[in-house]
Amino acid sequence: MRWRGELLDGDKVIDSVDSYFSLREVGKLRINGEVVLMLNGKPVYHHGPLGQGFWPDGLYTHASDEAPEFDIQKTKDMGCNMTRKHIKIECARFPTVLA
């Protein structure tokens, strides 16, 4: 839902702000014996790769802070809506890149 607030001085708008608000409903449903994740009451098909955290130029540590961002953007560009993370300990820099 979009929202706009205005500060008026008589009929004159002297300041304004645009914002939005949204809620999502997450749940599960059994369809033909299979449990399916639901988002806003609709089934969501998960499509994405397994992120193993291997970097050809740095083995298990990405060579730059831009590398994880590049991977995430390319995954989205390929039409994926998720990435499964392989079980491994990420380097300490990883969380700050995604923040």
C-alpha positions in Angstrom: 0.0 0.0 0.0 1.4 3.4 -1.0 1.1 6.3 1.4 1.7 10.0 1.0 1.8 12.5 3.8 1.8 16.3 3.4 2.5 19.2 5.7 0.2 22.1 4.8 0.3 25.8 5.5 -3.2 26.7 4.6 -3.6 25.3 1.1 0.1 25.4 0.4 2.1 22.1 0.6 5.4 23.0 2.4 6.7 19.4 2.8 5.7 15.9 1.8 6.8 12.3 2.1 6.0 9.2 0.1 6.2 5.8 1.6 4.8 2.3 1.4 3.7 -0.5 3.7 3.2 -4.2 3.0 2.5 -7.4 4.9 3.1 -10.9 3.7 1.5 -14.1 4.8 3.7 -17.2 4.9 2.3 -20.6 5.3 2.2 -24.2 4.1 -0.5 -26.3 2.4 -0.6 -30.0 1.5 -1.3 -30.4 -2.2 -1.5 -34.0 -3.6 0.3 -35.3 -0.5 3.2 -32.8 -0.9 3.8 -29.9 1.5 4.0 -26.6 -0.5 5.2 -23.3 0.8 2.6 -20.5 0.4 3.2 -16.8 0.0 0.2 -14.5 0.3 -2.1 -17.5 -0.1 -0.5 -18.7 -3.3 1.9 -21.6 -3.8 5.5 -20.6 -4.5 7.8 -22.7 -6.7 11.4 -22.5 -5.5 13.9 -22.3 -8.3 17.6 -21.7 -7.6 21.1 -23.1 -7.3 23.0 -24.6 -4.5 25.5 -21.9 -3.3 28.5 -23.9 -2.2 30.7 -20.9 -1.4 33.5 -21.9 -3.7 35.3 -19.1 -5.5 37.7 -20.1 -8.4 40.0 -17.2 -7.7 40.0 -17.5 -3.9 38.9 -21.0 -3.1 36.7 -20.7 -0.1 37.0 -16.9 0.3 35.7 -14.5 -2.2 38.4 -12.3 -3.7 36.4 -9.0 -3.4 33.4 -7.6 -1.6 31.7 -7.3 -5.0 31.9 -11.0 -5.8 28.9 -12.2 -3.6 26.8 -9.3 -4.9 27.7 -10.3 -8.5 26.6 -13.9 -7.7 23.3 -12.8 -6.2 22.5 -10.5 -9.1 23.4 -13.1 -11.7 21.2 -15.6 -9.9 18.3 -13.2 -10.1 19.0 -12.4 -13.7 18.7 -16.1 -14.5 15.2 -16.0 -13.1 15.9 -17.8 -9.9 14.0 -16.8 -6.7 16.2 -18.4 -4.1 19.6 -19.9 -3.3 20.2 -22.8 -1.1 23.4 -22.3 1.0 25.7 -25.3 1.4 26.7 -26.0 5.0 30.0 -24.2 5.5 31.3 -21.4 7.7 31.5 -18.2 5.6 34.3 -15.8 6.1 33.7 -13.0 8.5 33.3 -10.5 5.6 30.3 -12.2 4.1 27.5 -10.8 6.3 28.7 -7.2 5.9 28.4 -7.6 2.1 24.7 -8.5 2.2 23.8 -5.9 4.9 
